[in-house]
Amino acid sequence: MNLDRAVLTVAGTVTLVSALLAAVVSPWWLLLTAFVGLNLLQSSFTGFCPAAIILRRLGVPGGCAFTDTRPAQTSETVQA
């Protein structure tokens, strides 16, 4: 499993668990669902995802969605 799929798995699991808790325990758990949705939305625009950072530190191999977007420094750019 790569980082992209792991982030989607975590987001989906948290959303389903919070919806279940909202139905069984309290509707206030829908705030967690809203938080996950807003985090996914901002991540789609900025590329910054706290879950991706945590999963990367846990050793999940990278995917194509959450990569370092800084240009690579090559020997040609160093010499210029």
SULRAJO-V689586 format. One record per backbone hydrogen bond with DSSP energy under -0.5 kcal/mol. NH is the residue of the N-H (numbers start at 1). CO is the residue of the C=O. Records with the same first field share a line. If there is no record, write none. Layout:
# SULRAJO-V689586
NH=CO + CO
This chain:
# SULRAJO-V689586
3=61
6=2
7=3
8=4
9=5
10=6
11=7
12=8
13=9
14=10
15=11
16=12
17=13
18=14
19=15
20=16
21=17
22=18
23=19
24=20
25=21
26=21
29=26
30=27
31=28
32=29
33=29
34=30
35=31
36=32
37=33
38=34
39=35
40=36
41=37
42=38
43=39
44=40
45=41
46=42
47=43
49=47
53=49
54=50
55=51
56=52
57=53
58=54
59=56
60=55
67=65
69=67
74=72
78=74
79=75
80=76
